């Protein structure tokens, strides 16, 4: 078996030397770079470059490097993963995903042309979340979407997963087995409570406590946009704010038991603690914003839009005023709702915590690396190296390991 992450698609296939003995019983797993396919990436690039330059971007066709590996090294089975945005990506009015599926079925013709003289190679394509159709031409492209939250991942993460099986293998993949949904609270509620740091001023537990408690007399609290249900949540959680909370560490005691997650997957009895559970610093004004957003989430079961904010609590940024006018990025601040799976954890979490606010108003902060890793289903003994920004990148760019484990079990059963 060869694991093949997306960046390795460029240049020489690193696993080629492993296959020089002509082995055929191996599996290729990977996914072409997705910047040109993601909805956010496409919107940004079209805005900066214009559609003509965007459609000529070579990254649309980097999947051919993955295809070339299949054509040259002929794995018996492959698994290709990519973002959901691939379904709607188009170049020259042609849907990219339909073209990719056609090329995956006949990789030699796609890479070397119809007149190639190599031994025939073709693949049957399958979804792991929907039963196959009698005629592949009738398949709904949406069938390839895997909703991670349906399979024990506490996160609404939707990805395209395609399994290819070489013609001549008389096997079919099983389907993923649906599991009960896991909420944010069930995933991270056992982790130690922490305070954030104070940025752009001297940080201390007392200073942080005073900054949060000053919400009691903040002018924004009397704004008509703060309805009584939100005020009730604020009054409930303010007394729970503690000056005794620390900021966490790269390893610390204690760690309580995992609440709902599969202990066999997440827990390691040798740890006796928790890794990568340390907080970032936030400016004083953001502490108020985070408290309001988390309290709003508790009251209304959703994250507030900028229109829901007291005007005096909004950042004085031009892009905020633009968002209010055009409703673009009107969810600039987003709390994770405690009783449901989280929103998609992305690498953007490395830039700021505005989209990943902790559901507990009293803690008044963004998610730690460990909390994000729990939502991604990394086992607790997986230690993230490097600066915290890079740790967040490693978490946000990953396929949820618990989902990958389930898919690996399916494809392993094909051999």
GILINRA-V253634 format. One record per residue. N is the residue number from 0. RES is the residue in three letters. SS is DSSP state (@ for helix, = for strand, . for the rest). OMEGA is omega in degrees with one decimal (NA if undefined). D_LAST is the distance of its C-alpha to the last C-alpha in Angstrom with 2 decimals. Layout:
BEGIN
N RES SS OMEGA D_LAST
N RES SS OMEGA D_LAST
END
This chain:
BEGIN
0 UNK . 178.4 10.77
1 UNK = 173.8 14.09
2 UNK = -170.8 16.10
3 UNK . 178.2 18.71
4 UNK . -171.6 21.73
5 UNK @ -175.9 23.97
6 UNK @ -178.6 26.93
7 UNK @ 179.4 25.00
8 UNK @ -178.1 24.68
9 UNK . 177.8 28.24
10 UNK . -174.8 28.92
11 UNK . 177.9 26.75
12 UNK . -173.8 23.02
13 UNK . -179.1 22.95
14 UNK . -174.0 19.49
15 UNK @ -177.0 20.54
16 UNK @ 179.8 21.72
17 UNK @ -173.8 18.38
18 UNK @ -176.1 17.05
19 UNK . 179.6 20.16
20 UNK . 176.1 18.64
21 UNK . 179.7 16.77
22 UNK . 179.0 13.22
23 UNK . -174.6 10.82
24 UNK . 178.9 7.46
25 UNK . -172.1 8.80
26 UNK = 178.1 9.43
27 UNK = 178.0 13.04
28 UNK = 177.8 14.84
29 UNK = 178.9 18.55
30 UNK . 178.1 21.53
31 UNK . 176.1 24.64
32 UNK . -167.7 27.92
33 UNK . -174.9 29.27
34 UNK . -177.2 33.05
35 UNK . -175.8 33.89
36 UNK . -176.5 32.00
37 UNK . -177.7 33.03
38 UNK @ -179.9 36.03
39 UNK @ -179.7 38.09
40 UNK @ 179.8 37.36
41 UNK @ -179.3 38.27
42 UNK @ -178.8 41.44
43 UNK @ -176.6 42.52
44 UNK @ 178.4 41.92
45 UNK @ 179.1 43.60
46 UNK @ -176.6 46.51
47 UNK @ -172.3 46.94
48 UNK @ -167.5 46.23
49 UNK . -173.7 46.86
50 UNK @ -177.0 44.43
51 UNK @ -179.8 44.99
52 UNK @ 178.5 44.03
53 UNK @ -176.8 41.14
54 UNK @ 177.5 39.62
55 UNK . -179.9 39.98
56 UNK . -176.0 38.05
57 UNK @ -177.1 35.41
58 UNK @ 174.4 32.98
59 UNK @ -170.8 32.34
60 UNK @ 176.1 30.40
61 UNK . 175.9 28.61
62 UNK @ -179.8 25.38
63 UNK @ 175.2 25.83
64 UNK @ 174.3 25.13
65 UNK @ 179.8 21.64
66 UNK @ -179.4 21.47
67 UNK @ 177.5 22.78
68 UNK @ 177.4 19.98
69 UNK @ -177.7 17.48
70 UNK @ -174.3 19.90
71 UNK @ -171.0 20.52
72 UNK @ 164.3 17.20
73 UNK . 175.5 14.83
74 UNK . 178.0 11.64
75 UNK . -179.5 8.75
76 UNK = 171.0 8.89
77 UNK = 174.1 12.04
78 UNK = 178.5 13.96
79 UNK = -179.2 17.71
80 UNK = 173.7 20.29
81 UNK = -175.6 24.02
82 UNK = -179.9 27.22
83 UNK @ -179.1 28.43
84 UNK @ 177.9 31.38
85 UNK @ -179.0 29.28
86 UNK @ -176.1 29.79
87 UNK . 180.0 33.53
88 UNK . -179.0 33.66
89 UNK = 172.9 35.56
90 UNK = -176.9 36.86
91 UNK . 177.8 39.59
92 UNK . 177.5 39.19
93 UNK = 176.6 35.57
94 UNK = -177.1 32.84
95 UNK @ -173.9 30.47
96 UNK @ 177.2 27.40
97 UNK @ 179.0 27.76
98 UNK @ 179.4 28.03
99 UNK @ 179.3 24.95
100 UNK @ 179.1 22.86
101 UNK @ -179.8 24.35
102 UNK @ 179.5 23.70
103 UNK @ 179.0 20.02
104 UNK @ -177.2 19.63
105 UNK . -173.2 21.45
106 UNK @ -179.2 21.36
107 UNK @ 179.4 23.08
108 UNK @ -179.0 25.98
109 UNK @ -176.3 26.30
110 UNK @ -171.0 26.63
111 UNK @ 177.3 28.30
112 UNK . -174.7 29.98
113 UNK . -176.2 29.87
114 UNK . 179.7 31.33
115 UNK . -176.5 28.69
116 UNK . -179.6 28.11
117 UNK . 177.5 24.52
118 UNK . -176.1 21.78
119 UNK . 179.7 20.80
120 UNK . 178.3 18.10
121 UNK . -177.1 17.52
122 UNK = 168.1 15.31
123 UNK = -175.2 15.35
124 UNK = -176.4 16.21
125 UNK = 167.8 15.78
126 UNK . 174.2 17.55
127 UNK . -178.5 16.31
128 UNK . -180.0 19.83
129 UNK . -179.3 21.00
130 UNK . -178.5 19.89
131 UNK . 174.5 19.42
132 UNK . 178.7 22.56
133 UNK . 178.7 23.15
134 UNK . -176.4 24.31
135 UNK @ -179.9 22.72
136 UNK @ -178.7 26.25
137 UNK @ -174.5 27.41
138 UNK . 174.8 25.09
139 UNK . -178.2 27.03
140 UNK @ 178.7 26.24
141 UNK @ 179.3 26.99
142 UNK @ -179.5 23.89
143 UNK @ 179.8 21.92
144 UNK = 174.9 24.14
145 UNK = 177.0 22.83
146 UNK = -172.6 25.81
147 UNK @ -177.7 25.00
148 UNK @ 177.7 27.91
149 UNK @ -174.5 26.28
150 UNK @ 172.1 23.49
151 UNK . 177.4 25.63
152 UNK . -176.5 26.63
153 UNK . -173.7 30.46
154 UNK = 176.3 30.78
155 UNK . -178.5 31.03
156 UNK . -174.7 28.59
157 UNK = -177.0 27.26
158 UNK = 174.5 24.64
159 UNK = 177.3 22.82
160 UNK = 179.7 19.01
161 UNK = 176.7 17.27
162 UNK = 176.2 13.56
163 UNK = 179.1 13.07
164 UNK = -176.5 10.48
165 UNK = 174.6 11.57
166 UNK . -177.9 13.73
167 UNK . 174.7 12.68
168 UNK . -175.4 9.17
169 UNK . 179.9 10.39
170 UNK . 174.0 8.68
171 UNK . -179.9 10.56
172 UNK . 170.4 10.45
173 UNK . 176.1 12.67
174 UNK . 172.4 15.94
175 UNK . -179.0 17.45
176 UNK . -179.8 19.82
177 UNK . 179.6 23.41
178 UNK . 177.6 25.40
179 UNK . 178.4 29.17
180 UNK . 179.5 30.65
181 UNK . -176.0 31.76
182 UNK . 176.4 35.07
183 UNK @ -178.7 36.42
184 UNK @ 178.8 38.74
185 UNK @ -177.1 35.98
186 UNK @ -172.4 34.00
187 UNK @ -172.9 36.90
188 UNK . 179.3 39.82
189 UNK . -176.3 39.59
190 UNK . -177.2 40.03
191 UNK . 176.5 43.55
192 UNK . -177.1 46.09
193 UNK . 168.7 47.22
194 UNK . 171.5 49.89
195 UNK . 172.0 49.49
196 UNK = 174.1 51.73
197 UNK = 177.5 54.74
198 UNK . -179.3 54.67
199 UNK . 171.5 57.76
200 UNK . -178.6 59.87
201 UNK . -178.5 60.02
202 UNK . 172.8 57.14
203 UNK . 178.2 57.88
204 UNK @ -179.6 56.95
205 UNK @ 179.3 60.47
206 UNK @ 177.4 60.43
207 UNK @ -179.3 57.11
208 UNK @ -180.0 58.43
209 UNK @ -179.2 61.63
210 UNK @ -179.8 59.83
211 UNK @ -178.1 57.73
212 UNK @ 178.1 60.63
213 UNK @ 175.2 62.80
214 UNK @ -177.4 60.96
215 UNK @ -176.9 63.54
216 UNK @ -178.2 66.26
217 UNK . -179.6 64.28
218 UNK @ -176.1 65.96
219 UNK @ -177.5 62.68
220 UNK @ -179.6 62.41
221 UNK @ 178.5 65.35
222 UNK . 179.8 63.95
223 UNK . 179.2 63.84
224 UNK . 175.9 60.18
225 UNK . -175.0 59.35
226 UNK . -173.4 59.53
227 UNK @ 179.8 60.45
228 UNK @ 177.2 56.93
229 UNK @ 177.9 55.88
230 UNK @ 179.2 59.09
231 UNK @ 178.0 58.33
232 UNK @ 178.7 54.96
233 UNK @ 179.0 56.68
234 UNK @ 180.0 59.38
235 UNK @ -171.7 56.80
236 UNK @ -179.0 54.66
237 UNK @ 178.0 57.42
238 UNK . -179.4 58.70
239 UNK . 177.7 55.18
240 UNK . -174.4 55.13
241 UNK . 174.8 55.47
242 UNK . -178.4 57.11
243 UNK . -179.5 55.35
244 UNK . 173.5 51.85
245 UNK . -178.9 50.46
246 UNK . 178.2 48.26
247 UNK = -176.5 45.31
248 UNK = 176.3 43.77
249 UNK = 168.4 40.64
250 UNK = -178.5 40.44
251 UNK = 168.5 42.66
252 UNK . -9.7 43.39
253 UNK . 170.9 43.15
254 UNK . 177.0 39.94
255 UNK . -177.4 40.08
256 UNK . 174.4 37.15
257 UNK . -172.3 34.58
258 UNK . -172.0 35.98
259 UNK . -176.0 33.13
260 UNK . -178.1 30.02
261 UNK . -176.2 27.38
262 UNK @ 179.3 29.00
263 UNK @ -179.6 25.83
264 UNK @ -170.3 24.52
265 UNK @ -168.9 27.85
266 UNK . 173.6 30.12
267 UNK . -175.4 30.60
268 UNK . -179.8 33.41
269 UNK . -174.3 34.28
270 UNK . -175.3 35.46
271 UNK . -179.7 38.54
272 UNK . -177.1 39.00
273 UNK = -176.6 37.58
274 UNK = 170.3 36.71
275 UNK = -179.3 37.70
276 UNK = 179.9 39.93
277 UNK = -172.2 43.00
278 UNK . 172.9 44.92
279 UNK . 174.7 46.26
280 UNK = 177.3 49.89
281 UNK = 176.0 51.34
282 UNK . -175.9 54.79
283 UNK @ -178.4 57.20
284 UNK @ 179.5 57.15
285 UNK @ 175.2 53.36
286 UNK @ 177.2 53.65
287 UNK @ -179.2 55.81
288 UNK @ -178.9 53.44
289 UNK @ 179.1 50.40
290 UNK @ 178.9 52.41
291 UNK @ -176.6 53.51
292 UNK @ 179.8 50.03
293 UNK @ 177.5 48.49
294 UNK @ 176.7 51.46
295 UNK @ 178.9 51.13
296 UNK @ 177.2 47.47
297 UNK @ -175.2 48.47
298 UNK @ -170.1 51.25
299 UNK @ 179.4 49.60
300 UNK . 175.9 45.85
301 UNK . 176.9 45.26
302 UNK . -178.3 45.90
303 UNK . 167.7 49.30
304 UNK . 179.8 49.86
305 UNK @ 177.5 52.57
306 UNK @ -179.1 54.90
307 UNK @ -175.3 54.67
308 UNK . 163.8 55.87
309 UNK . -174.0 59.49
310 UNK @ -179.1 60.85
311 UNK @ 180.0 62.17
312 UNK @ -178.8 58.72
313 UNK . 173.9 57.06
314 UNK . 179.6 56.57
315 UNK . -179.9 59.20
316 UNK . 179.3 56.77
317 UNK @ -178.5 57.23
318 UNK @ 174.3 53.61
319 UNK @ 177.4 54.25
320 UNK @ 178.2 57.27
321 UNK @ 179.5 55.27
322 UNK @ 178.8 52.52
323 UNK @ -179.0 55.24
324 UNK @ -170.3 56.65
325 UNK @ -177.7 53.46
326 UNK . 176.3 51.04
327 UNK . -176.3 48.55
328 UNK . 179.9 46.76
329 UNK . 177.4 48.90
330 UNK . -175.1 46.38
331 UNK . 176.7 47.15
332 UNK . -173.8 47.07
333 UNK . 175.8 44.20
334 UNK = 173.5 43.82
335 UNK . -175.6 40.61
336 UNK . -168.7 41.42
337 UNK . -170.3 41.00
338 UNK . 175.9 39.84
339 UNK . 176.1 37.03
340 UNK . -179.0 34.02
341 UNK = 168.1 35.17
342 UNK . -176.2 35.33
343 UNK . 174.6 32.80
344 UNK . -178.5 33.07
345 UNK . 179.3 33.54
346 UNK @ 177.4 34.73
347 UNK @ 179.1 38.19
348 UNK @ 178.5 38.58
349 UNK @ -175.7 39.44
350 UNK . 175.8 42.58
351 UNK . -177.2 44.27
352 UNK . -171.9 43.66
353 UNK . -178.7 45.31
354 UNK . -172.7 42.15
355 UNK . -177.7 40.81
356 UNK = -179.2 43.76
357 UNK . -176.4 43.33
358 UNK . 179.6 44.09
359 UNK . -178.2 46.70
360 UNK . -174.9 49.98
361 UNK . -179.7 51.55
362 UNK . 163.4 49.10
363 UNK . -173.4 49.91
364 UNK . 173.1 47.23
365 UNK = -177.6 43.94
366 UNK . 171.6 40.60
367 UNK . 176.1 39.86
368 UNK @ -178.5 36.74
369 UNK @ 178.0 35.44
370 UNK @ 176.3 36.18
371 UNK @ 179.6 34.36
372 UNK @ 175.8 31.42
373 UNK @ -179.6 31.42
374 UNK @ 174.7 31.35
375 UNK @ 178.8 28.36
376 UNK . 168.6 26.75
377 UNK . 174.1 26.82
378 UNK . -175.7 27.10
379 UNK . -179.3 30.74
380 UNK . 175.7 30.21
381 UNK . -177.0 29.04
382 UNK . -178.7 32.23
383 UNK . -177.7 33.05
384 UNK . 173.4 35.05
385 UNK . 176.4 37.78
386 UNK . -175.4 40.54
387 UNK @ 177.6 40.10
388 UNK @ 179.1 39.81
389 UNK @ 176.3 36.74
390 UNK @ 177.7 35.31
391 UNK @ 178.0 35.66
392 UNK @ -178.6 34.01
393 UNK @ 179.4 30.94
394 UNK @ -172.9 30.70
395 UNK @ -176.7 31.52
396 UNK . -172.1 29.15
397 UNK . 162.3 26.00
398 UNK . -180.0 23.27
399 UNK . -175.6 23.80
400 UNK @ -179.4 21.61
401 UNK @ 175.3 21.30
402 UNK @ 178.3 19.95
403 UNK @ 178.6 17.58
404 UNK @ -179.9 16.37
405 UNK @ 178.4 15.73
406 UNK @ 177.9 13.87
407 UNK @ 177.6 11.70
408 UNK @ 179.1 10.92
409 UNK @ -174.8 10.02
410 UNK @ 176.9 7.65
411 UNK @ -179.6 6.03
412 UNK . 179.3 5.56
413 UNK . -175.5 3.82
414 UNK . NA 0.00
END
